[in-house]
Each structure stands twice: as structure tokens, then as C-alpha cells.
Amino acid sequence: IGAALFQEQEYERQVRKLAADLNVPVQFTGFRADVGSLIEQLTVLVHASTTGEPFGQVVIEGMAAGKPVVATAGGGILEIVEHGKTGLLVPMKDHVAMASAVSELLADPARASEMGRKGRERVREHFTIEHTACRMQDVYDSMLNVSRSK
């Protein structure tokens, strides 16, 4: 779901070609405004980033929708996904581990469902806009308290 950003069109072309060459049935949606409704249709949300992202918004969205996650272990994802509890983390650029993790969840729907449930709970406890606003307020308060004490 989505399209290439930040001059990544060549990478997208390579991925599309690889899927075609391997005869893997992949649907590339391009940019979509209705991402939430598409996530609802997923069995497992896969986030296969090849570089560590500062924050994985799509992973949060998937977890909020109750989807188990398979994601590459890097960047902000490590603070979001609890391996074995809300999803599975695999090494970056390790397609065998990625395929194995996806297969593992597809073969065990009860486990996948439980991970999705726990992921939704984790988002509610740690990643809502209210929680983020409170954490930012704490940062500002601590900065003001430090400057007042000088």
C-alpha cells in the first residue's frame, strides 16, 4: 500500500520487477487515501523496510487495527513492536526470515489474533495522540523547571 517517496522510484521499479520475475502475486496499490480500510482487509501487516525508520507510523496503524505485525528490526520499530507478543521482528534484508515469520503467523491464526489484540492494547497504552501530547508536555515542563532553577 503506497508509492515510492524520497526519490525511491528506482527501488520500487526493482521490487516490481523482482515480483514479476519470481511470479509472486503481489498487488501494488500505489498511493491510496483509504489506507485504513485496506489495512482492515489484511491478515498480517508486513513492514519490510530496508533501512531503520525513525518512527513506523504504518506499524502503529496496523496494530491499532488489531493486525499482527511482521517487521524488520531497526529504527523506531524496535520501540513499537514487542517481538513474540505484538508481532515478529526479523533482520533487515533477510527475505528468508521475513517469509518464515509471515508463514508462521498464517499457519497459527489463534496466535496471530492474540498478537493483534495485544498490539491494539499497546497502541492504546503508548501511542495515542493524547499519550504523545502528555509526553511532550513533560518534556516542556522539565525544560522550564531546569531554566527556572538556574
DAKAQUI-V905304 format. One line per field, one symbol per residue. ss: DSSP state (H for helix, E for strand, - for the rest). phi: phi as a letter, one per 20 degrees, with the letter a starting at -180 (. if undefined). psi: psi as a letter, one per 40 degrees, with the letter a starting at -180 (. if undefined). A space follows every 50 residues. Layout:
ss=???
phi=???
psi=???
This chain:
ss=-E------HHHHHHHHHHHHH--------E----HHHHHH---EEEE--- ------HHHHHHHH---EEEEE----HHHH--E---EEEE----HHHHHH HHHHHHH-HHHHHHHHHHHHHHHHHH--HHHHHHHHHHHHHHHHHHHHH-
phi=.pcfclldffffgffffffffelefddeemfcedggfffgefecedddfe cfefbegffgffffemefcdbfeamfgfedeegnddrcdcffmdffffff fffgfffcgfffffffffffffffeccffffffffffffffffffffffe
psi=haihiffedddddddddddddefhghhhdahhefddddddeidhhhgfie ihidhgddddddddefhihhihgiaeddedhhhedeahhiiifgdddddd ddddddegdddddddddddddddddefidddddddddddddddddddde.
